[in-house]
């Protein structure tokens, strides 16, 4: 059975867990509609991405 040779220090434990935290999604205000949307995502209310019409406009969002 494998047994650790020494106790892992709190510093090493913290370094290992440093990437486990959850990040908050960032939102930006759309230039045309003024609504919040995720960066690099299509605005679902207008159906546009970077000024180009990608999807049909949807009134449900």
PDB file with one MODEL, atoms N, CA, C and O in Angstrom:
MODEL        1
ATOM      1  N   UNK A   1       0.837  -1.174   0.000  1.00  0.00           N
ATOM      2  CA  UNK A   1       0.000   0.000   0.000  1.00  0.00           C
ATOM      3  C   UNK A   1       0.885   1.241   0.000  1.00  0.00           C
ATOM      4  O   UNK A   1       1.849   1.317   0.763  1.00  0.00           O
ATOM      5  N   UNK A   2       0.563   2.214  -0.853  1.00  0.00           N
ATOM      6  CA  UNK A   2       1.377   3.424  -0.968  1.00  0.00           C
ATOM      7  C   UNK A   2       1.062   4.373   0.178  1.00  0.00           C
ATOM      8  O   UNK A   2      -0.097   4.682   0.458  1.00  0.00           O
ATOM      9  N   UNK A   3       2.108   4.817   0.822  1.00  0.00           N
ATOM     10  CA  UNK A   3       1.970   5.757   1.935  1.00  0.00           C
ATOM     11  C   UNK A   3       2.866   6.950   1.637  1.00  0.00           C
ATOM     12  O   UNK A   3       4.022   6.762   1.257  1.00  0.00           O
ATOM     13  N   UNK A   4       2.360   8.185   1.801  1.00  0.00           N
ATOM     14  CA  UNK A   4       3.218   9.340   1.547  1.00  0.00           C
ATOM     15  C   UNK A   4       4.389   9.400   2.524  1.00  0.00           C
ATOM     16  O   UNK A   4       4.238   9.130   3.716  1.00  0.00           O
ATOM     17  N   UNK A   5       5.547   9.755   2.000  1.00  0.00           N
ATOM     18  CA  UNK A   5       6.733   9.812   2.844  1.00  0.00           C
ATOM     19  C   UNK A   5       6.655  10.975   3.833  1.00  0.00           C
ATOM     20  O   UNK A   5       7.019  10.812   4.997  1.00  0.00           O
ATOM     21  N   UNK A   6       6.189  12.144   3.391  1.00  0.00           N
ATOM     22  CA  UNK A   6       6.015  13.296   4.285  1.00  0.00           C
ATOM     23  C   UNK A   6       4.672  13.960   4.049  1.00  0.00           C
ATOM     24  O   UNK A   6       4.004  13.748   3.037  1.00  0.00           O
ATOM     25  N   UNK A   7       4.310  14.765   5.023  1.00  0.00           N
ATOM     26  CA  UNK A   7       3.070  15.539   4.934  1.00  0.00           C
ATOM     27  C   UNK A   7       3.209  16.623   3.855  1.00  0.00           C
ATOM     28  O   UNK A   7       4.256  17.259   3.739  1.00  0.00           O
ATOM     29  N   UNK A   8       2.176  16.821   3.092  1.00  0.00           N
ATOM     30  CA  UNK A   8       2.173  17.881   2.082  1.00  0.00           C
ATOM     31  C   UNK A   8       1.935  19.201   2.798  1.00  0.00           C
ATOM     32  O   UNK A   8       0.983  19.337   3.567  1.00  0.00           O
ATOM     33  N   UNK A   9       2.794  20.161   2.546  1.00  0.00           N
ATOM     34  CA  UNK A   9       2.683  21.448   3.228  1.00  0.00           C
ATOM     35  C   UNK A   9       1.457  22.210   2.717  1.00  0.00           C
ATOM     36  O   UNK A   9       0.997  21.964   1.602  1.00  0.00           O
ATOM     37  N   UNK A  10       0.923  23.137   3.528  1.00  0.00           N
ATOM     38  CA  UNK A  10      -0.222  23.935   3.078  1.00  0.00           C
ATOM     39  C   UNK A  10       0.075  24.731   1.812  1.00  0.00           C
ATOM     40  O   UNK A  10      -0.817  24.959   0.995  1.00  0.00           O
ATOM     41  N   UNK A  11       1.324  25.154   1.650  1.00  0.00           N
ATOM     42  CA  UNK A  11       1.700  25.915   0.461  1.00  0.00           C
ATOM     43  C   UNK A  11       1.558  25.051  -0.795  1.00  0.00           C
ATOM     44  O   UNK A  11       0.983  25.487  -1.793  1.00  0.00           O
ATOM     45  N   UNK A  12       2.078  23.840  -0.740  1.00  0.00           N
ATOM     46  CA  UNK A  12       1.965  22.935  -1.888  1.00  0.00           C
ATOM     47  C   UNK A  12       0.516  22.542  -2.147  1.00  0.00           C
ATOM     48  O   UNK A  12       0.091  22.439  -3.298  1.00  0.00           O
ATOM     49  N   UNK A  13      -0.230  22.326  -1.092  1.00  0.00           N
ATOM     50  CA  UNK A  13      -1.645  21.985  -1.242  1.00  0.00           C
ATOM     51  C   UNK A  13      -2.391  23.138  -1.907  1.00  0.00           C
ATOM     52  O   UNK A  13      -3.228  22.911  -2.781  1.00  0.00           O
ATOM     53  N   UNK A  14      -2.097  24.364  -1.501  1.00  0.00           N
ATOM     54  CA  UNK A  14      -2.743  25.531  -2.096  1.00  0.00           C
ATOM     55  C   UNK A  14      -2.361  25.714  -3.553  1.00  0.00           C
ATOM     56  O   UNK A  14      -3.199  26.087  -4.373  1.00  0.00           O
ATOM     57  N   UNK A  15      -1.091  25.452  -3.885  1.00  0.00           N
ATOM     58  CA  UNK A  15      -0.663  25.554  -5.279  1.00  0.00           C
ATOM     59  C   UNK A  15      -1.392  24.543  -6.152  1.00  0.00           C
ATOM     60  O   UNK A  15      -1.749  24.846  -7.291  1.00  0.00           O
ATOM     61  N   UNK A  16      -1.612  23.356  -5.630  1.00  0.00           N
ATOM     62  CA  UNK A  16      -2.309  22.333  -6.399  1.00  0.00           C
ATOM     63  C   UNK A  16      -3.773  22.713  -6.615  1.00  0.00           C
ATOM     64  O   UNK A  16      -4.337  22.428  -7.671  1.00  0.00           O
ATOM     65  N   UNK A  17      -4.381  23.343  -5.641  1.00  0.00           N
ATOM     66  CA  UNK A  17      -5.797  23.708  -5.717  1.00  0.00           C
ATOM     67  C   UNK A  17      -6.043  25.070  -6.358  1.00  0.00           C
ATOM     68  O   UNK A  17      -7.190  25.509  -6.438  1.00  0.00           O
ATOM     69  N   UNK A  18      -5.006  25.738  -6.810  1.00  0.00           N
ATOM     70  CA  UNK A  18      -5.161  27.109  -7.301  1.00  0.00           C
ATOM     71  C   UNK A  18      -6.016  27.176  -8.564  1.00  0.00           C
ATOM     72  O   UNK A  18      -6.617  28.215  -8.836  1.00  0.00           O
ATOM     73  N   UNK A  19      -6.083  26.101  -9.336  1.00  0.00           N
ATOM     74  CA  UNK A  19      -6.851  26.112 -10.580  1.00  0.00           C
ATOM     75  C   UNK A  19      -8.237  25.512 -10.405  1.00  0.00           C
ATOM     76  O   UNK A  19      -8.964  25.365 -11.387  1.00  0.00           O
ATOM     77  N   UNK A  20      -8.621  25.164  -9.189  1.00  0.00           N
ATOM     78  CA  UNK A  20      -9.910  24.526  -8.949  1.00  0.00           C
ATOM     79  C   UNK A  20     -11.041  25.518  -8.747  1.00  0.00           C
ATOM     80  O   UNK A  20     -12.204  25.116  -8.718  1.00  0.00           O
ATOM     81  N   UNK A  21     -10.737  26.796  -8.608  1.00  0.00           N
ATOM     82  CA  UNK A  21     -11.780  27.773  -8.313  1.00  0.00           C
ATOM     83  C   UNK A  21     -12.633  28.030  -9.549  1.00  0.00           C
ATOM     84  O   UNK A  21     -12.161  27.906 -10.679  1.00  0.00           O
ATOM     85  N   UNK A  22     -13.875  28.383  -9.325  1.00  0.00           N
ATOM     86  CA  UNK A  22     -14.791  28.695 -10.413  1.00  0.00           C
ATOM     87  C   UNK A  22     -14.654  30.169 -10.780  1.00  0.00           C
ATOM     88  O   UNK A  22     -14.471  31.020  -9.909  1.00  0.00           O
ATOM     89  N   UNK A  23     -14.744  30.461 -12.074  1.00  0.00           N
ATOM     90  CA  UNK A  23     -14.645  31.843 -12.506  1.00  0.00           C
ATOM     91  C   UNK A  23     -16.033  32.355 -12.878  1.00  0.00           C
ATOM     92  O   UNK A  23     -16.894  31.595 -13.322  1.00  0.00           O
ATOM     93  N   UNK A  24     -16.231  33.640 -12.691  1.00  0.00           N
ATOM     94  CA  UNK A  24     -17.501  34.270 -13.023  1.00  0.00           C
ATOM     95  C   UNK A  24     -17.485  34.637 -14.499  1.00  0.00           C
ATOM     96  O   UNK A  24     -16.502  35.189 -14.993  1.00  0.00           O
ATOM     97  N   UNK A  25     -18.576  34.332 -15.207  1.00  0.00           N
ATOM     98  CA  UNK A  25     -18.661  34.673 -16.618  1.00  0.00           C
ATOM     99  C   UNK A  25     -18.676  36.187 -16.783  1.00  0.00           C
ATOM    100  O   UNK A  25     -19.331  36.900 -16.023  1.00  0.00           O
ATOM    101  N   UNK A  26     -17.942  36.670 -17.790  1.00  0.00           N
ATOM    102  CA  UNK A  26     -17.905  38.100 -18.046  1.00  0.00           C
ATOM    103  C   UNK A  26     -18.909  38.443 -19.132  1.00  0.00           C
ATOM    104  O   UNK A  26     -19.049  37.715 -20.115  1.00  0.00           O
ATOM    105  N   UNK A  27     -19.592  39.533 -18.952  1.00  0.00           N
ATOM    106  CA  UNK A  27     -20.584  40.012 -19.898  1.00  0.00           C
ATOM    107  C   UNK A  27     -20.212  41.414 -20.342  1.00  0.00           C
ATOM    108  O   UNK A  27     -19.649  42.194 -19.573  1.00  0.00           O
ATOM    109  N   UNK A  28     -20.529  41.724 -21.580  1.00  0.00           N
ATOM    110  CA  UNK A  28     -20.293  43.059 -22.118  1.00  0.00           C
ATOM    111  C   UNK A  28     -21.613  43.601 -22.645  1.00  0.00           C
ATOM    112  O   UNK A  28     -22.522  42.841 -22.978  1.00  0.00           O
ATOM    113  N   UNK A  29     -21.704  44.905 -22.716  1.00  0.00           N
ATOM    114  CA  UNK A  29     -22.907  45.532 -23.249  1.00  0.00           C
ATOM    115  C   UNK A  29     -22.803  45.579 -24.766  1.00  0.00           C
ATOM    116  O   UNK A  29     -21.807  46.043 -25.319  1.00  0.00           O
ATOM    117  N   UNK A  30     -23.841  45.094 -25.425  1.00  0.00           N
ATOM    118  CA  UNK A  30     -23.860  45.078 -26.883  1.00  0.00           C
ATOM    119  C   UNK A  30     -23.984  46.502 -27.411  1.00  0.00           C
ATOM    120  O   UNK A  30     -24.737  47.304 -26.859  1.00  0.00           O
ATOM    121  N   UNK A  31     -23.250  46.821 -28.475  1.00  0.00           N
ATOM    122  CA  UNK A  31     -23.260  48.179 -29.027  1.00  0.00           C
ATOM    123  C   UNK A  31     -24.595  48.529 -29.668  1.00  0.00           C
ATOM    124  O   UNK A  31     -25.053  49.665 -29.552  1.00  0.00           O
ATOM    125  N   UNK A  32     -25.222  47.579 -30.338  1.00  0.00           N
ATOM    126  CA  UNK A  32     -26.454  47.868 -31.066  1.00  0.00           C
ATOM    127  C   UNK A  32     -27.688  47.792 -30.181  1.00  0.00           C
ATOM    128  O   UNK A  32     -28.506  48.712 -30.172  1.00  0.00           O
ATOM    129  N   UNK A  33     -27.827  46.689 -29.430  1.00  0.00           N
ATOM    130  CA  UNK A  33     -29.060  46.502 -28.656  1.00  0.00           C
ATOM    131  C   UNK A  33     -28.942  47.041 -27.229  1.00  0.00           C
ATOM    132  O   UNK A  33     -29.957  47.344 -26.602  1.00  0.00           O
ATOM    133  N   UNK A  34     -27.735  47.163 -26.715  1.00  0.00           N
ATOM    134  CA  UNK A  34     -27.552  47.648 -25.351  1.00  0.00           C
ATOM    135  C   UNK A  34     -27.747  46.584 -24.288  1.00  0.00           C
ATOM    136  O   UNK A  34     -27.657  46.878 -23.096  1.00  0.00           O
ATOM    137  N   UNK A  35     -28.015  45.345 -24.701  1.00  0.00           N
ATOM    138  CA  UNK A  35     -28.205  44.261 -23.746  1.00  0.00           C
ATOM    139  C   UNK A  35     -26.874  43.607 -23.422  1.00  0.00           C
ATOM    140  O   UNK A  35     -25.900  43.748 -24.161  1.00  0.00           O
ATOM    141  N   UNK A  36     -26.845  42.887 -22.302  1.00  0.00           N
ATOM    142  CA  UNK A  36     -25.639  42.176 -21.918  1.00  0.00           C
ATOM    143  C   UNK A  36     -25.550  40.875 -22.693  1.00  0.00           C
ATOM    144  O   UNK A  36     -26.552  40.191 -22.903  1.00  0.00           O
ATOM    145  N   UNK A  37     -24.331  40.540 -23.118  1.00  0.00           N
ATOM    146  CA  UNK A  37     -24.097  39.276 -23.807  1.00  0.00           C
ATOM    147  C   UNK A  37     -22.693  38.813 -23.464  1.00  0.00           C
ATOM    148  O   UNK A  37     -21.861  39.602 -23.017  1.00  0.00           O
ATOM    149  N   UNK A  38     -22.430  37.507 -23.678  1.00  0.00           N
ATOM    150  CA  UNK A  38     -21.095  36.968 -23.442  1.00  0.00           C
ATOM    151  C   UNK A  38     -20.169  37.418 -24.560  1.00  0.00           C
ATOM    152  O   UNK A  38     -20.597  37.599 -25.700  1.00  0.00           O
ATOM    153  N   UNK A  39     -18.901  37.596 -24.226  1.00  0.00           N
ATOM    154  CA  UNK A  39     -17.931  37.991 -25.247  1.00  0.00           C
ATOM    155  C   UNK A  39     -17.726  36.850 -26.235  1.00  0.00           C
ATOM    156  O   UNK A  39     -17.729  35.684 -25.842  1.00  0.00           O
ATOM    157  N   UNK A  40     -17.548  37.174 -27.512  1.00  0.00           N
ATOM    158  CA  UNK A  40     -17.308  36.222 -28.591  1.00  0.00           C
ATOM    159  C   UNK A  40     -18.473  35.260 -28.770  1.00  0.00           C
ATOM    160  O   UNK A  40     -18.270  34.128 -29.209  1.00  0.00           O
ATOM    161  N   UNK A  41     -19.688  35.684 -28.439  1.00  0.00           N
ATOM    162  CA  UNK A  41     -20.882  34.877 -28.641  1.00  0.00           C
ATOM    163  C   UNK A  41     -21.898  35.682 -29.454  1.00  0.00           C
ATOM    164  O   UNK A  41     -21.861  36.913 -29.475  1.00  0.00           O
ATOM    165  N   UNK A  42     -22.792  34.973 -30.112  1.00  0.00           N
ATOM    166  CA  UNK A  42     -23.841  35.617 -30.899  1.00  0.00           C
ATOM    167  C   UNK A  42     -24.852  36.247 -29.955  1.00  0.00           C
ATOM    168  O   UNK A  42     -25.218  35.642 -28.947  1.00  0.00           O
ATOM    169  N   UNK A  43     -25.306  37.454 -30.267  1.00  0.00           N
ATOM    170  CA  UNK A  43     -26.386  38.088 -29.526  1.00  0.00           C
ATOM    171  C   UNK A  43     -27.686  37.447 -29.976  1.00  0.00           C
ATOM    172  O   UNK A  43     -28.101  37.637 -31.119  1.00  0.00           O
ATOM    173  N   UNK A  44     -28.340  36.686 -29.095  1.00  0.00           N
ATOM    174  CA  UNK A  44     -29.511  35.919 -29.489  1.00  0.00           C
ATOM    175  C   UNK A  44     -30.725  36.789 -29.773  1.00  0.00           C
ATOM    176  O   UNK A  44     -31.606  36.378 -30.528  1.00  0.00           O
ATOM    177  N   UNK A  45     -30.794  37.982 -29.188  1.00  0.00           N
ATOM    178  CA  UNK A  45     -31.970  38.829 -29.432  1.00  0.00           C
ATOM    179  C   UNK A  45     -31.956  39.408 -30.846  1.00  0.00           C
ATOM    180  O   UNK A  45     -33.005  39.523 -31.480  1.00  0.00           O
ATOM    181  N   UNK A  46     -30.770  39.773 -31.342  1.00  0.00           N
ATOM    182  CA  UNK A  46     -30.691  40.333 -32.694  1.00  0.00           C
ATOM    183  C   UNK A  46     -30.196  39.317 -33.714  1.00  0.00           C
ATOM    184  O   UNK A  46     -30.454  39.471 -34.907  1.00  0.00           O
ATOM    185  N   UNK A  47     -29.489  38.279 -33.267  1.00  0.00           N
ATOM    186  CA  UNK A  47     -28.950  37.279 -34.187  1.00  0.00           C
ATOM    187  C   UNK A  47     -27.694  37.727 -34.888  1.00  0.00           C
ATOM    188  O   UNK A  47     -27.319  37.142 -35.904  1.00  0.00           O
ATOM    189  N   UNK A  48     -27.022  38.760 -34.372  1.00  0.00           N
ATOM    190  CA  UNK A  48     -25.826  39.287 -35.031  1.00  0.00           C
ATOM    191  C   UNK A  48     -24.576  38.914 -34.247  1.00  0.00           C
ATOM    192  O   UNK A  48     -24.602  38.735 -33.030  1.00  0.00           O
ATOM    193  N   UNK A  49     -23.472  38.803 -34.999  1.00  0.00           N
ATOM    194  CA  UNK A  49     -22.161  38.598 -34.416  1.00  0.00           C
ATOM    195  C   UNK A  49     -21.174  39.445 -35.197  1.00  0.00           C
ATOM    196  O   UNK A  49     -21.017  39.273 -36.406  1.00  0.00           O
ATOM    197  N   UNK A  50     -20.518  40.349 -34.513  1.00  0.00           N
ATOM    198  CA  UNK A  50     -19.547  41.279 -35.107  1.00  0.00           C
ATOM    199  C   UNK A  50     -20.147  42.056 -36.272  1.00  0.00           C
ATOM    200  O   UNK A  50     -19.488  42.264 -37.291  1.00  0.00           O
ATOM    201  N   UNK A  51     -21.409  42.489 -36.120  1.00  0.00           N
ATOM    202  CA  UNK A  51     -22.047  43.317 -37.115  1.00  0.00           C
ATOM    203  C   UNK A  51     -22.671  42.569 -38.266  1.00  0.00           C
ATOM    204  O   UNK A  51     -23.313  43.185 -39.117  1.00  0.00           O
ATOM    205  N   UNK A  52     -22.504  41.240 -38.324  1.00  0.00           N
ATOM    206  CA  UNK A  52     -23.077  40.458 -39.410  1.00  0.00           C
ATOM    207  C   UNK A  52     -24.274  39.665 -38.911  1.00  0.00           C
ATOM    208  O   UNK A  52     -24.275  39.171 -37.783  1.00  0.00           O
ATOM    209  N   UNK A  53     -25.287  39.546 -39.749  1.00  0.00           N
ATOM    210  CA  UNK A  53     -26.482  38.780 -39.393  1.00  0.00           C
ATOM    211  C   UNK A  53     -26.168  37.290 -39.551  1.00  0.00           C
ATOM    212  O   UNK A  53     -25.890  36.822 -40.655  1.00  0.00           O
ATOM    213  N   UNK A  54     -26.216  36.547 -38.437  1.00  0.00           N
ATOM    214  CA  UNK A  54     -25.893  35.123 -38.454  1.00  0.00           C
ATOM    215  C   UNK A  54     -27.167  34.293 -38.320  1.00  0.00           C
ATOM    216  O   UNK A  54     -27.353  33.325 -39.058  1.00  0.00           O
ATOM    217  N   UNK A  55     -28.045  34.660 -37.390  1.00  0.00           N
ATOM    218  CA  UNK A  55     -29.285  33.947 -37.125  1.00  0.00           C
ATOM    219  C   UNK A  55     -30.476  34.851 -37.367  1.00  0.00           C
ATOM    220  O   UNK A  55     -30.347  36.072 -37.464  1.00  0.00           O
ATOM    221  N   UNK A  56     -31.629  34.231 -37.461  1.00  0.00           N
ATOM    222  CA  UNK A  56     -32.870  35.004 -37.530  1.00  0.00           C
ATOM    223  C   UNK A  56     -33.098  35.687 -36.170  1.00  0.00           C
ATOM    224  O   UNK A  56     -32.856  35.064 -35.137  1.00  0.00           O
ATOM    225  N   UNK A  57     -33.548  36.929 -36.142  1.00  0.00           N
ATOM    226  CA  UNK A  57     -33.837  37.581 -34.853  1.00  0.00           C
ATOM    227  C   UNK A  57     -34.912  36.813 -34.101  1.00  0.00           C
ATOM    228  O   UNK A  57     -35.885  36.345 -34.691  1.00  0.00           O
ATOM    229  N   UNK A  58     -34.725  36.687 -32.784  1.00  0.00           N
ATOM    230  CA  UNK A  58     -35.659  35.927 -31.951  1.00  0.00           C
ATOM    231  C   UNK A  58     -36.184  36.848 -30.864  1.00  0.00           C
ATOM    232  O   UNK A  58     -35.401  37.492 -30.165  1.00  0.00           O
ATOM    233  N   UNK A  59     -37.510  36.916 -30.713  1.00  0.00           N
ATOM    234  CA  UNK A  59     -38.112  37.784 -29.720  1.00  0.00           C
ATOM    235  C   UNK A  59     -38.275  37.117 -28.355  1.00  0.00           C
ATOM    236  O   UNK A  59     -38.675  37.772 -27.392  1.00  0.00           O
ATOM    237  N   UNK A  60     -37.971  35.828 -28.261  1.00  0.00           N
ATOM    238  CA  UNK A  60     -38.144  35.106 -26.993  1.00  0.00           C
ATOM    239  C   UNK A  60     -37.047  35.429 -25.994  1.00  0.00           C
ATOM    240  O   UNK A  60     -37.236  35.179 -24.803  1.00  0.00           O
ATOM    241  N   UNK A  61     -35.908  35.972 -26.413  1.00  0.00           N
ATOM    242  CA  UNK A  61     -34.794  36.217 -25.502  1.00  0.00           C
ATOM    243  C   UNK A  61     -34.830  37.600 -24.967  1.00  0.00           C
ATOM    244  O   UNK A  61     -33.963  37.981 -24.180  1.00  0.00           O
TER     245      UNK A  61
ENDMDL
END
